[in-house]
Amino acid sequence: MALTEMQAIQGVSHFKWPRDTIGNLDAETAARMMAAAGDVAMVIDREGIIRDLAISNSDLPMEGFADVIERRWVDTVTVESRRKVEELLRDAAANRDGRWREINQQSPKGSIPFRYMAVDAGRDGRVIALGRDLRGVAVLQQRLLQAQQSMERDYIRLRQAESRYRVLFQIASEAVLIVDQATKKIVEANPAAGNLLAVPYESLAGQAFTKLFHPEARDTALTLLTDSTAAAQSEPVRVRIADGRNDFTASASLFRQDGATHVLIRLASLRNAAPLAEDDSKLKLLRVLNRIPDAFVVTDEALNIIDSNLSFLELTQLASAEAAKTQSLSRFIGRPGVDLTVLMANLREHGWARSFGTVIRTIYGAQEDVELSAVSVREGLESYFGFVIRPMKREQAIPAEQRRELPRTAEQLTQLVGRVSLREIVGETTDVIERMCIEAALNLTSNNRASAAEILGLSRQSLYSKLNRYGLGSTEQDNSSE
């Protein structure tokens, strides 16, 4: 077998006729080829000293890499890479087939990872070392490692959550069925459901949901699966099981899992369902709130939405109450950095706010003028906020084309405060209009000068100066009011 064939089998391939196909390259051509072959190319003498250097990566001179000339290569790398450098030079001097080695090159800003190969230059024992910058590869490897670790952590959390769900599902005293909405078949049942229905709970999986009930109650049971308003929890209904002996109450909650819609059915005997009658008035109140034309929303202290009615979903163009629960009210209400600061300050100080003018934004960015009333309710150590939001009357709202024009009446001007910064208003108005703006801001913030300064886009010192200028108050009065 020929030498070239043996080398090809071993994974190494050389030019077969280099003298005929390449010829004698001149020094300039060889230098350009070496420089193009890697990010860095070094010419090293038999003593291991770097005699010349070519850099094709523009970042390397900034790392102080050009200072390695006339230094021993082994002295320019990190300690753990010195042995690799010595092996590369020794193999090149012996004219062995080179192999790539990963070497960390020292620089004033830290070590730089490189992949080097050294080949014999064929003259006075000189060696040519070609290097490729691995920093980009190292960053990608680090990101891959972080992504893998993140996936492993998420998988562990998922497994732990599933284990907790399994334990709670099995030991729960309430009878629970999980039904596939598309097939109307039971996917899973807990032991309490088996005890309530007097059957082994394992046998319930795979059965048709409606077969559990008496023929007269099957239509009622089927509405639990088809009711599109069961996203939160449907109103309990009375059903009778197939043997006709016992009646139960059943309620449904809708959820999605793995791209499929499932219904969680909760069953309770009429004896255990007695408290439902006591809560009948609360259920009626909730149904009324869900249908009133004004938007209603409840949030926690951080303004994360806990519950909302249909009018709020229409006003914000959210798809469902479940989608609203993943949002913060600050995303939809108020001009950034202005309205909510004033509103929350009033809520925390007085416990309520009434007819507060602001704007509401939809999830698609559309904006509408509204007024809202809010109340703070404390339960234990936590506080909750309730908001009633209604669109502002059309005659009260400022037309869009007037918002950028000079107002002609004091009423138009006071409605511009908070929507346009004071600097833009004063640029085209007189001192009289500037005074009206300050008075409107003080009225809007209940004479709170700190909040007024924030609305007007002024520092406190600038506001105090203007208050003294127009005789609207003094610094001493401000300090006493605060």
N, C-alpha and C positions, 0 to 999 in steps of 0.2 A: 504493500500500500504506500502511495506517495505521501511525502511529508505534509503537503497542503491538505490532503484528504484526512489525514490523522488529526491535524489541527482543527479542521472543520468539525470533526466528530467530537473533539474535546471542547468545542464552543469558542475557538479562537480562529480568526480568519485574517490572512494578510493578502496584500496585493501579489498577484502571481508574477507579473512582469513589470516591476516598478521602474527599471531602467528604461524600458521601451515606452511605457505609457506616461510616466512622469518626467523622466530625464533628470538632468542636473538642475535643481532649483537654485536660483540666486538667493542671497541672504535676505534681501528685502521681501521677496515673495514668501520665503519660509517664515520670516518674522510676522508677516500679516496673517499667515495661516495659523501660527501658534496663538497669536492674540485673539483670533476669532474662535479658536477651539474651546475657550473657557473664559471665565470672568477675569482670571489672572493667569499670566504665564511668566515663569521665572527661569532664568539661566543660572545654573549652579555649577561651580567648579568642583574639582576632585576633592577639595577640602571641605565641601559642604557650605561654601560662602556664596551668597546670592550676588551675582555680578551684574545682572540686568533684570529688568522687570517691565512687563506690559500689562496695563489694566484696561479692560473693556467695560467694566461696571463703573458708572460715574459715582456711585456711592462710596466706593472703597477709598479713594483719596481723602475723602472727608473723615474717614475712620482712622487716618494716620497710617494707612497701609503702605504709602509710598516711602516710608522711612526705613524699610527693611533692607534696602540695598547696602552692600558691603557688611552685612551681618550674617553670621552662621544661621542657616535655616532652622536648625534645631533650637536656637536661642529665641526664635520669634514665635514659637508655639507654646501651648500650655504644657504642664509637666506630664500629664497622662498621654499626650500626643507625641512626645519626643521619640519613644521607641518606634512608633509607626513611621516617623520621618527617617530614622536610621534604616529601617527595613526597606523603605522605598528607594533610598539612595543606594543601598547595597544591591538590591535586585536590579536596578537600572545599570549599575556599573558592571554587573555580571551579564548584562544583555538578556535578562530573563523577561518573559512576557509580563508586562505590567498589569497591575490590578488597582482598582480605585480603593482608596482608604479615606475614612472620615477623620479629619484633623481640625482641631480648634486653634485658629490663628489669634495671637494676642493683639490687642489694640488698646489705645488709651481709654476707650469707652467700654472695654470688656472684650471677652473672647468672641470670635466670629466663626461659626461652623463652616468648614469647607470640605469638599470631596476632591482629593488630589490623585493624580497619576503621574509617575515619573518614568521617562524613557531616556535611553542613552543617546547623547547628541553625536557620538562618533568622532569627537575631536578632543584630545587632551583630557579624556575622562570627564568631560562636561556632561551635565544632565539637564534635561528640560522638564520642569514640573508644571503641569496644567491643573488649574484649580477652578472649581465651580462653587459659587456662593450658595449655601444651603439655608440662609436665613428665612427665605420664603417658604421652603419646605418645612423648616422647623416650626414656623407659625402655623402652617396647615396641620402638621402633626399634633401640635398643642391643641388646636381647635377641635380636631378629631377626638383627641383624648378627653377633652372637656365635654364634648357632646356625648361620648360613650359613658362617661361618668354620670352625666346628667340623666341619660336614659336609664342607667342602672338604678339611680336614686329614685326616679319616677316609677320604675318597675317595682322597686321595693315598697314604696309608698302605696302603689296600687294593690300589691299583694296584701299589705297590712290592712288597707281599707276593706278589701274583699273579705279578709279573715274576720274583721270586726263586724262587717255586714252579716256574714254567715252566722256568727255567734248570736247577734241580736235577733236575726230572723228566726233562728231555731228556738231561742229561749223566750221570745216575746209571748205574752199571755193573750195578745189580741190576734184573732184569726185573720190571716193575710193570704190572698191569692194574687199571683202575677199572671196576667193574661195577655197574649199576643192580640193586639187590636185587629190585625189583618185576618188571621185565621180563626179568631174567637176561641182559641184553645188555651188551656191552662199550661203555663210554662213551669210554674213552681208553686208550691204550697208549703206552709210551715206546719209543725205538729199541732199548734192550736187550732188550725183550720180543720185538720183531720178529726180532732176531738169534738169540735163543734158540729161537724157533719156526720160524726159517728162512722168514719171510714178511715182506713190507713192513709196517712197523708202522702205516702210515696205513690199511691195508686192514682192520685188526682192529676199528676203531671201527664199531659197529652190528651186529657179528656176535653170534650166540648164544654165550654163554660155554661151554656144555657141548660144542659142536661142535668145540672145540679138542682134545678128549680122545678117547681110544680108547673104544669102547662099554663095555668092561669097567670103565673108570675114571670114567665119567660120573656114576654115583651118588655115588662118593666126592667128585668135584669139586663136585657139587651141594650136599653137606653143608656146604661152605665158605660157601655163600651163605645157607643156612637156619639155621646154628648161631647161636642167640641169645646164646651166651657169647663171641662173637667181638668184643665191644666193645673189649677191649684187644688181644689177639692170640691166634688159635687155635693149637693145636698143629700143627706141620707134618705133612702127609700125603703119601703117595707116589702119584703119578699118572703116566699114560702118555699122550703126545700122540697125535693121531688117526692118524698114519702108523705107529704102533706100533714105531718104531725106538728112541726114547729115553724114559727115565723121568726124572721130575722130582719135587722136593718143592714143595709149595704150602702157604702159610699165608694166613690172612685176618684183616683188621682192619675193624671196622664203624665208619662215621662218617655223619653227617647233613649235608646241604648243600641249601639252598634248599627245605627242607621234605621232601626225599626222602632215603631211606636208600641209601647206597652201600657197596660192599665193596671194599677195597683188597687185591688179590691179589698176593702176592710169589712169584715162581717162581725156582727155583734148580736147576741140574743136580745130580745125585747126587755128582759130584766136588766141587763147591763146597759141598755140604751136609754134608760130612764132619764139620765142627765141631759139627753138631747132635747127633751121637752123644755127643760129649764133654759136652754140656750136658744129657744125658738125666736125670742125677741131680738137677740144679737144677730141671728141669721137674717132676719127681716131687715135689720138696720144695714147689714153688709150688702144685701141685695139692693137696697135703696141707694146707698153710696156708690155702688157700681153702675147705677143707671142715671145718676143726676147729670145734668148737662155741663156743670162745672168740673174741671179736672181736680181730682183729689189724690194726694200721694202722701205716704208715710215714710220717714227716713229715720236712721239712727243718728247718733251725735256726729258722726263723720259724714253725714248727708248721703250715705249709701241707701238706695231705695229698698224698702222692705215690702211695700205693697202699693198698688195703684189701681185706679178704676179705668173703665173703658175710655172715658173722655180724655184722660191724661195720655193714654196710648194713641188716640187720634191726634191730639195736639202735638205730640212728639214724633208721630209716624212710626212708633215701635210696633213690632209684629204681635207681641203677646206680653202678658204680665210677667212671665218667666224671663223674657228678654230684658224687661225693665229692671228686674232684680239684680242683674249683673252690672248695672250702671250707677253712676253717682249723679245726684240731682244737679250738682254744680256744672255738669256737662250741658245741661239744658237751660238753666235759669240764670239770668243776670248777665250784665256786661262784665268782662273779665276784670277782676281786681277792684270792683266798685260796689255793685249792688249787694252781693252776698255778704261782703264785709259789714256793711251797714245793717242789713237785715238780721244777720246772726248776732250782732252786738245788741240790737233791740230785743231779740228773742231771749238772749241769755240774761239781759238786765230786767226786762219787764214780763217775760213769759208769753208775750203775744205781739202780733203786729197786724195792722188792718189797712186795706186799700193801698198797698205798697206798689208803686209803679215800677215796672221793669220790662224785660223782654224774655221770650222763650224761643229756643232754637230747636229745630227738628234734628234728627240724626243725619239728615242730608244737608244741613247748613242753612235752611230757610229760617227767617226770623220774623217774629210777630210781637207787637206790643201787648202786654198783659198787665193785670193788676192781681195781687194775691193777698190773702190773709193767712196768717200762720200762728201756730200755738205750740208751746213746749210742754210736754207731759213727762213727768218723772215717775219711773217705776223702779223701786229699789235704789240701786246705785247707778242706774242708767237713765238717760233721758232720750225721749223720742220727739220728733217734730212732725206735725201735720200741716199740710199746705193745701189751700183751696185756691185754684188758679182759674181766672176767667179772662177771655180776650177783652181788651180795652174797647170801649165804644168807638165806632169809626170816626165820630165827630171829634173825639178827644185825641185821637192819634194824629201825629204830624205827618203830612204827605211826604213821601220819600224825596220828591224833587225840592221840597223846602228845607230839608235838613242841611244842605250845603249852601243855602242862600242866606242872606242877611235877613233876620226876622224883622217884621214890621210892627209887631205888637209885643207888649211885655209878656202876654200869655205864651206866645210862641217861643220867646226867649227862655222863659223858665223851664219849658219842656225840653229845650236843647241841652240844659245843664246835665252833665253826666254822659251825654251821647257824643259831644264834641269837646275837646280840651279847651281850657280857658284861653290858651295862647292863640288858637285859631279864631276864636270869637273876637278877642280884643284887637286882633290885627285889622279888622274891618269895622270896628265900632268905636264908640266914644267912651269917655270916663263914666258917663251916666249908665251905659249898658253894662260896663264892668261892675258897677255898684249893684245893679239889679241881679247880676249873676251870683255875686257873693251872698246877697240876701236870700236868693232862692236856695243856694247850697246850705245855708244855715238853717232855713226852714225845713229842708229835706232831711237833715241830720239831727233835728231837734236841738239846734244850737251847739252841736258838738264840733268844735273847730278843727280837731284832728281829722275827723272823717270828712269835713268840708274841704280841707286842704287836699286830701287824697282825691276827692271827686273832681276838684278844679285843676288837678295836676300841678299844685304848688307845694313848695316846702312850707312848714309851719311859720318860719320866720317871714317869708314873703307874704303869707296871708295876714300875719299880725301887722305888718307894715301897711297893707292895704286897708285893714280894719281901722287903724289909727288915721289913715289918710282921709277916709270917708266918714269918720266919726261913728263907726258901727260898733265899737267896743275897744277894749284895751287888753293888753297882755295879762294884766292882773285879773281882769274879769274872766279871761279864758282859763287861767290857772285855777281860779276858784270854782269855775263850773266843772272842770275836769276832776 
